[in-house]
């Protein structure tokens, strides 16, 4: 096959990187009596075609995994066709080199269905300065295609192995993972020490960008000597490539997959977030619609990118953490907690709640017809009675309940490693005065008390607030990364659960709000009955809001909450973007999405939330040590996804982590 001199040469470099420091041997020619050359002793001054060069060999990029060791981003070996200029000769003229390259380029395009082209100047420059190194001229393709081309390549064309980033789950968690792009363009001019053999990549958005240093690894260096005929006579490693590390996220891939599935079936545009109340770990963060990360690898055309960017559904937009919405009635538990905790009202105090009340010169109405009479916070939450919260919000005061909102995480970024996270908005009195041109009024306070007005929040923030309300005493710091490991498998970063804010809510307030949120789901008059789960007692809150500055008659539906009522473990938020003119509500649109999601994992959840066993008598002479560790995959095949199944990643001692994983397409 043409190019045999080069293909094993490049494969050797790649394989050496994949097995880290393992020595790679090649077949040697018959030994002669001539002394062995050393690259450091080479001279090029007597022969114009002789060269000594040192090239940089990019390192394989590290893995991004879910909490159980399943791959979200990995590196595999791909191939491209390359021009082997040695076949045109070391002393060809410019016209001869251009004609030869154009002929080979046409054959390469025919073989791989490409449309690659090179300007005459770049051909001449490359031949003049870099003819010892093959020049890639095609799109990349997989190993199966490469094998089909072996033995059939025209003289002057060779296979060049390269690293290719691969996202085995395609669109799953795309807004979190991000993608990579080419770091630098390969040069055409004179060879300088340290020039890369092939293009390296860098993170563009998401984890790929935020953890770029940890994932990148350290490139290797190889020195080579070419004789006067352009033949390589010696090669030696100065430094072998060191693969990048591994980022282990807190995401549960099975849960993330199902969340995106139920979102896709339940709405055209929306988001879902699921958190672990105790640890603050993010288990699910899904946005609908999404996009296939592999479309960006190795590069995306401007036409295809414009299609994504100009799509009115905004698939590139991570709604879960980048979209800012009015929290609507999901904000009402905050007002109830603040009012009771500060003594503005009692935990069991009943307040008259007519269909409408007059505030200033304006009537503020309930969202449904009817006088509700005297009701307490539990009934007000369960039926989402606006007039109750108008009055309680005014009595409590905006500064008080907005301060409680800030302690619950509204109005500030979560601190998670997210690319482009929005902070939402909890306005100050000065913000309102500047926006309205007057001091805050009772009417402004009434709107804020039902989660509208100037209030804005991301779905992530609403879920975070629910985790804080479920806890009652503390708001945990959220976590999206479980571990960062170096290329040896050693843990270099392992965040532990931490308290972000003390909440200082009165226990009676917490109990009353919890009971009211339980009735939202389980009482006959609750607005969130469509979310009920038979295997647990859920606490929730529906919400519906008008939104969209440019679109009229467009509504937003929420359902958020936590479960179980006793010893809460999971908190969540779902938002459903209504289309213009669509009649929606949180109970009708968002609540069923929550139900459909959690029912899929009933058995798993029941095991997690079941009460702890009763105390047992333990023999003090016996000790049971249960090490808690993150799966480190020793066998690369364990990370291969076959027919949609999830292979079980084996727990092993930290050691070799494969940097390039064979992937079945």
Secondary structure, DSSP 8 states (H G I E B T S, - for coil): -TTHHHHHHHHHHHHHHHTTT-----------SS----GGG---SS-TT-EEEEEEE------EE-TTS-EEEEEEEEEEEEE-GGGG-TT--HHHHHHHHHHHHHHHHHHHT------HHHHHHHHHHHTTS-EE-S--B-HHHHHHHTTT--TTEEEEEEEEEE-TTTTTTHHHH-EEEESS----SS--TTEESS--EEEESHHHHHTHHHHH-B-EEEEEEE-TTS-EEEEEEEE--B---EEEES--HHHHHHHHHHHHHH-SSEEEEEEETTT-BEEEEEEES---GGGGSS---HHHHHHHHH-TT-TTS-HHHH--B--GGGGHHHHHHHHHHTTSS-TT--EE--SEEEETTEEEE-SSSS---EE-HHHHHHTT-HHHHHHHHHHH-HHHHHHHHHHTTTTS----S-TT----B---HHHHHHHHTS---HHHHHHHHTT-TT-BB-HHHHHHHHHHHHHSSEEE--BSEEEEE-TTS-EEE-----EEEE----HHHHHHHHHHHHHHHHSTT-TTGGG--TTS-EEEEEEEEE--SSSSS-EEEEEEEEE-SSS--EEEEEEEE--TT----IIIIIHHHHHHHHHTTHHHHHHHHS---------TT------------SSGGGG---TT---------S----SB-----
